[in-house]
Amino acid sequence: MIDEAQNCTYGQLKMLLTRLGWNSTMVVTGDPEQSDLLPGLSGLNDVVEKLDPLENVRAVRFTREDVVRHPLVAEMIDAL
């Protein structure tokens, strides 16, 4: 599992993803809107765009309706 992938560069994500072994599953999580890297350095969006069309890869995008925390969190997401 790769968590906080929005803080990985394209090269770092490519290195991690290409290490997948037989009988394995890889989960990558991240929020492109919350990167700690300088603008344009996060590779998460590029990787998702390139891999999403592959038959055995799934990209799941959460929306405001998926927030299961306090209702105020959903309001803050909209405001921010």
Stockholm file with secondary structure:
# STOCKHOLM 1.0

chainA/1-80         MIDEAQNCTYGQLKMLLTRLGWNSTMVVTGDPEQSDLLPGLSGLNDVVEKLDPLENVRAVRFTREDVVRHPLVAEMIDAL
#=GR chainA/1-80 SS CBCSGGGSCHHHHHHHHTTCCTTCCCCBCCCGGGCCSCTTCCCHHHHHHHHTTSTTCCCCCCCGGGCCSCHHHHHHHHHC
#=GC SS_cons        CBCSGGGSCHHHHHHHHTTCCTTCCCCBCCCGGGCCSCTTCCCHHHHHHHHTTSTTCCCCCCCGGGCCSCHHHHHHHHHC
//
